[in-house]
Structures are given as structure tokens and as C-alpha cells.
Amino acid sequence: MTDYLRLAISPDSDDAFMAWAIAEAQIDLRGLSFDIISADVQALNEAAASTTPPYDVSAISFGALPVLADTWSVLTTAASFGIGVGPKLVSAAPLAVAALEGARIAIPGAHTSARIALHLYLAAHGIGTTHDHYVPFDQIAATVTSGRTQAGVIIHEDGLRLDAHHLHRIADLGAWWQSHSGLPLPLGATAIRRNLPLELKQRACAVLQAAVQAGLDRRQEALAWARPTAKGLTESELEQYITDYVNALSVDFGNQGIEAIHSFLGQAETQGLIEPTTKRLEIIAPLRVAVLWS
């Protein structure tokens, strides 16, 4: 019997790249059938938090786990970690970080890794008060250049096109986090409904892991399939974007990824940015399940 799963991905090149092998049936689906839906990750975060989630497997932000940890499990695969790279804190004119005290900053959602990374960065630089202004991710550049906010956090493909948007980079939050913690920055996760049978969750994890590996092994085919989602990136920019956000940790984030998640969310807990989360997480690997830090 085929088990049917509703799989939601973001409309971004890295998610498309990782989903290619499933969408095109290039791997053994292990008795699973997937209906793939695409939506903005903030919309996916909100859908996952609803009382009747419309998806079984979904891309989410690691920053949404404070809200989702009790109802969703995190898969050890199909994740995006920034290794020395990540969301860009930008302004319309050159601006020192000290000038952000009291500033209005555009960010792509309340429950995003971008928001957590921003506030960890600001706290580390002694910035005590700023005002979050929630804006759809694809409107942040325009919001900053228009002067409606003093700064913004750019995510996804726009991070490669700051010059085109006439934006000045204050900081790469992924690079800052790497230097601060020695760990990659947890950005996008793939989660599965926690109330599904364990065997099904492990099997889905195995299929997604095989899909990410297939994309890396057959890179040009996966890139070609992802090309329509590239939002105007050149070929070289698309290559760079995939290199930045689909890597060995996307195949299996393992102990390094678990440590990064623990550190990132743990520091956010300590600073009161999120409610206690790390002890509630369930991490699903293809052949095992573990409850972390209980």
C-alpha cells in the first residue's frame, strides 16, 4: 500500500533543488507518494502552527520551533544551514551597528531564524532596543530603500543582489554567528507531523535524504529543475546560492547540526527571545529517533 504525504516546500531555489529527485521520481520513494506544494516559509510556519495543519511534511524555519516543537518533529535532512553565510543585515546608506539603537528594522516574520539571529547579534553589540517591523521577505529591500525602516534583514536570493538593490551590508548574520559560536547557522528545517507513526517518519526521512543526495550527485539536472524558482539570479548566482545553502549538512546534519540548533535556540532562550524549546525537540533520523536534552 502506498502512503500518501502532503509535502510543502518554500518557493526558493534551495528547496526546489532538494525536492527535484522526488518530483521527478529519480529515487526509490519507499512506498510513499508525495503531493508537493510550494508556499512562502512564513506562510508555512503559520500553517504548521494551525490546529489542523494542511501538510504532513513541511519546510519551516528553525526559528519557528518554539511554536511547533510539540506538534512537529525535525528531520535530520533537507535542511539549510549557513556555513559562514546567512541573512544580511542591511541599510540604505552606510550605517554603523551602534546607530541601530532604537531603530525600526524590517524582518521576514516573528518566528524566523532571521529574527533570532538579528537579536542575538544586536545583543552581542550592546544594542538594547529596536523595533521589529514584519514585512514579506521579498518586500524588505524596498522597505529599506524607501526609508520606511532604518534597516532590514534580507533572506533568500536577494542576499546575493545587495548592489542591485543599492543596499549596504551592516553584517552577514551567518558569518557573525559562525565567528561567535564556531557553528553553522540553522536556517530552514524540514519537519514532519509528530503524531505520524515513527516508521513512517523514518521512511520519509530516508526518502528526503536520498533526494538531497541525488540533487548533489546530479547537480546540473537539479539546477535545471530549480531554475524557474531562481527569481532572476544569473547562472553563476544560482550556483553560488545552492553552494551556500545545500551542503553536507543538508544531507544529514548529524551531531554538528544538533549542536548548532541547541546553541542557537539555547542562547535565544537565555536571552528571553523565545520560550524554552530545546528540551521539547524530537529529531528524526532515517533509522532512529531521539528526544534531545530531556
Buried (B, 14 or more C-beta within 10 A) or exposed (E): EEBEBBBBBBBBBBBBBBBBBBBEEBBEBEEBEBEBBBBBBBBBBBBBBEEEBEBBBBBBBBBBBBBBBEBBBBBBBBBBBBBBBBBBBBBBEEBEBEBBEEBBBBBBBBBBBBBBBBBBBBBBBEBEEBEBBEBEBBBBBEBBBEEBBBBBBBBBBBBBBBEEBEBBBBBBBBBBBBEBBEBBBBBBBBBBBBEBEEEBBBBBBBBBBBBBBBBBEBBEBBBEBBBEBBBEBEEEBBEBBBEBBBBBBBBBBEEBBBBBBBBBBBBBBEEEBBEEBBEBBBBBBBEEEEEBEE
